[in-house]
Structures are given as structure tokens and as C-alpha cells.
Amino acid sequence: MHMADALVAPAVAGTMYVLSTGAAGVSVKKVREENDPKKIPVMGVMGAFVFATQMLNFTIPGTGSSGHLCGGMMLSAMLGPYAGFLTMIGVLLVQCLLFADGGLLALGCNIWNMAFYGCFIGALLIWRPIMKKGASRLKIAIASILGCVLTLQLGAFSVTLETFFSGITELPFSVFMATMQPIHLAIGFVEGLITAAVLIFVNEARPELLWGVGRDENVVKEGKLSFKGTIIAIAVAAAICGGAISLFASAFPDGLEWSMEQVAGTTELEAEGGVYDTAAGIQETTSLLPDYAFKDSESAVGTSFSGIVGALVVVGVCVGASYAFRFFRKKENTKIA
């Protein structure tokens, strides 16, 4: 659901920037209050993993459409809503500036649509209540599927609202909504299955990495891997997804593009005005790998290179921001097993 700039009016874009910035400000405050430095490497590696898996578009059978993970539900299930939200911002920022994936003017919308619902609604209203008395494979699967379906439906609905208030007449509200919601229902279900698989692995490998998991047992479940081993396993998976599996991603348009094509007959709309030109100019300068490829090249090497480099940049942004903005303070006698 990476919206392009042409889908939003400047007033709507500005409003969504304010809302997303406000949520980010609250998140920074809460993360500082939690003060859990162990989350720093998790933010980095999970941000890279979400970035890489977002490159893996999967086909929705019988539709001519594809989908990919948003990742907010997965991140918040491991990091909590606040650190998860900040990590998602890092992912979306790198995608926008380095790969021109999603408009710069629309970045506030994309953060809200793809990160806010998954990280806050998914984590606080679905994940935490279900995990209150401990995690199990079934409970993780239920929470993941419910969370991804609900939050993706909310995100898709927000896209239709934003285009409506932006006066995009090519995408009439009722018709666009009736097209967006069903396709993202299917995408959300697949994302839920993938999210469940990842979180079940984490629960088996290092259960304390799951957020909000209360346990009534006197003996806490032993993990199969060390903290470092789990982080390395996720990092390797991110490298494989971004560097290799991304080459086999579906070529069909994603849910938003498909819906636009069904309603407006095109996946791209035009927008004129100084603010649009300025945003496009900035992206043209910063996007060294537009559309996850070398400029003026369709080489598969460009896709693999983009997947690996993008994941590394996301790690740098998430970890660097944690130190630069002092999200966490060092705790005495804190050891990572």
C-alpha cells in the first residue's frame, strides 16, 4: 500500500505527516521509559527482515494481483508497539528515499496506513490480550491472522479515505473501497500465515523475544537458540529473502495498484504543482536504486543488490537512530545470553 504522491492532496499529506509525527513522538517517549537496550539489535535485524520480505510479492490466485507483507504486526509482536512503530518508520523511510517506493509527499500517509494500525491496533487490541496467559502455536497463529487481516483492512480503508479527501475523482470512494477491501482481505490472510510462521519460530527459538507474553508457569520455557543465534538466524533469512528469493517475486501489481487499475484503468495518476515537483526532485536525487534496480537496467543483479544493501541500510538507520536520539540508556549489569 505504498501510496504515490499523486494520490494525495498537500493538505491531506500534511495532516497525515502531523498524525504520524505525533505517534512517533509518543513512541520515542514510551521507548525511553521502557529503556530496554536489548531491543536495539532486534530493531535492526527485524527491520531488515521486514524490508526484505516486503520485496517478496506473492500472487493472489485468480485475481491478477499480488501482495506483500506490511510487517507492523510482526514487528510489534516482538518489539512492542512503540519500538515496532519506530522500526517501521525506518523501513518506510529507506524505501521512500533510496528506492522511490512510495511518494515523499505521501510518506506520512504510508506510515499511518502501514505502520500505525499494525503496531498499535494489532499489538494492543489483539496480540497482548491473546498472549496474556502465555503463548502457544495456536494462539500465535490466531493472533497473527486476526491482527494482519484487521490492520490491513484498516490500512486499505485509510487509503480510500485519503484519496477521497484529496479529491481524486478518478477513484470514486464507494467503488474504490469496494475494490480495495476484498483484495486486501486476501493479502492480510496470507500475511497472517507468514507472520505466524515467523513468530512461532521465535517462540521456539527464544520465547522471551515475544512482547507481552505473560506466563503463569513457574518455569519459563527454555529456548532452542541463544539470543545471538536467533538474531543471526533472522539476519541470514533476511539476506536470503532480499538477495535471492526476491528474484522470484510476483510480477503482478500489488493490491493498491490492482485496485487503481480496476477502477481508474491505470496504476499511475498525474499530479501537477510545485509541491509535487519538489518532492519528486528530492526523490530523484536520493533514489540511487529506483524500483529496487540499477538505474536504466533490468539486470537481476540489481534486485539482489537492492535487497541486500537496503536491508543493511535499514539496520544502520534503526540502530543509528537508537543511539543518535538516545532511545535507550545503558543499564548496569545487563547481559545478553
Disulfide bonds with the S-S distance in Angstrom:
none
